[in-house]
Amino acid sequence: MVEPAEPAVVRTPEPFDITTRTRFRVTVEQVLRDLARGAELEIDLSDTRTIDSAGLSSLLTIMRRAEELGIHLRLTGATPEVERLLRMI
């Protein structure tokens, strides 16, 4: 039996806002390019306490891009406040 590969993990910044979104998106785009179709990418939000509309927009863009590439995306570690915002989008 073949064991599933460990997911690639990228941690979101604190704060996740207009000042940090570009660097984060560049990092994630590089990871997505390196992953094979069907691979898993985990976005770890545990360091993020504050997120603004630019951070949320970045997550939406990344989610769409991962879907286009056939990459399974999973968001983990969100604080209750961040999770509440994510549920709104």
Backbone torsions as a table, in degrees:
resi	resn	phi	psi	omega
1	MET	NA	139.1	179.6
2	VAL	-91.5	127.3	177.4
3	GLU	-77.4	139.1	177.2
4	PRO	-66.5	145.9	178.7
5	ALA	-68.8	150.4	174.6
6	GLU	-66.3	144.1	178.4
7	PRO	-71.0	150.5	169.2
8	ALA	-72.3	141.0	-177.1
9	VAL	-123.9	130.7	173.8
10	VAL	-126.4	130.3	-180.0
11	ARG	-94.2	137.8	176.4
12	THR	-78.6	154.0	-178.1
13	PRO	-81.9	169.3	170.9
14	GLU	-126.8	118.9	-6.5
15	PRO	-76.0	161.0	174.7
16	PHE	-105.3	94.7	-172.9
17	ASP	-146.9	-165.3	-176.6
18	ILE	-61.4	-25.9	-178.9
19	THR	-81.6	-18.5	-175.9
20	THR	-118.0	-9.1	-172.3
21	ARG	-66.4	-38.2	-176.0
22	THR	-64.5	-48.1	178.9
23	ARG	-59.6	-42.5	179.6
24	PHE	-62.4	-47.2	-178.7
25	ARG	-64.1	-38.3	177.2
26	VAL	-62.1	-44.6	178.6
27	THR	-59.8	-48.5	-178.0
28	VAL	-66.2	-39.4	178.1
29	GLU	-59.6	-40.3	177.8
30	GLN	-63.4	-44.9	179.0
31	VAL	-61.5	-45.2	180.0
32	LEU	-60.2	-40.2	178.6
33	ARG	-63.3	-31.2	-177.8
34	ASP	-83.2	-14.7	-177.4
35	LEU	-89.2	148.4	176.5
36	ALA	-86.2	155.1	174.9
37	ARG	-53.4	134.6	-179.6
38	GLY	91.2	-9.6	178.3
39	ALA	-71.3	170.9	-178.9
40	GLU	-119.4	135.6	175.6
41	LEU	-119.7	127.2	177.0
42	GLU	-106.6	124.8	173.1
43	ILE	-98.7	111.4	-177.1
44	ASP	-92.5	111.9	-177.2
45	LEU	-94.7	9.0	-171.6
46	SER	-65.4	-22.7	177.5
47	ASP	-85.5	-12.2	-173.5
48	THR	-91.6	118.2	176.9
49	ARG	-103.5	-28.1	179.3
50	THR	-129.2	139.2	178.7
51	ILE	-143.4	133.8	179.2
52	ASP	-109.0	-172.5	-176.4
53	SER	-62.7	-30.6	177.9
54	ALA	-67.8	-40.1	177.1
55	GLY	-66.0	-44.1	178.2
56	LEU	-62.9	-41.8	178.1
57	SER	-61.8	-40.1	177.6
58	SER	-61.2	-43.3	178.0
59	LEU	-61.9	-42.2	178.3
60	LEU	-62.5	-42.7	178.8
61	THR	-62.4	-43.5	179.5
62	ILE	-64.7	-40.7	178.9
63	MET	-60.8	-44.9	178.5
64	ARG	-64.3	-42.8	-179.1
65	ARG	-63.5	-44.0	178.4
66	ALA	-60.5	-42.9	178.9
67	GLU	-61.1	-44.3	178.1
68	GLU	-57.6	-36.6	-176.6
69	LEU	-88.6	-3.6	-178.6
70	GLY	75.2	26.3	178.6
71	ILE	-96.9	132.9	177.6
72	HIS	-82.6	121.0	-176.9
73	LEU	-107.8	135.5	178.8
74	ARG	-133.3	130.4	175.5
75	LEU	-97.4	130.9	-178.9
76	THR	-134.2	160.9	169.4
77	GLY	74.0	14.0	-178.5
78	ALA	-68.2	137.2	172.6
79	THR	-67.7	162.4	178.3
80	PRO	-56.2	-37.4	-179.7
81	GLU	-66.7	-45.2	179.1
82	VAL	-67.2	-41.2	178.9
83	GLU	-59.8	-39.7	178.6
84	ARG	-60.7	-42.7	177.6
85	LEU	-65.8	-40.4	179.8
86	LEU	-64.0	-34.7	179.1
87	ARG	-67.5	-19.4	-178.9
88	MET	-80.9	-17.4	-177.7
89	ILE	-100.2	NA	NA
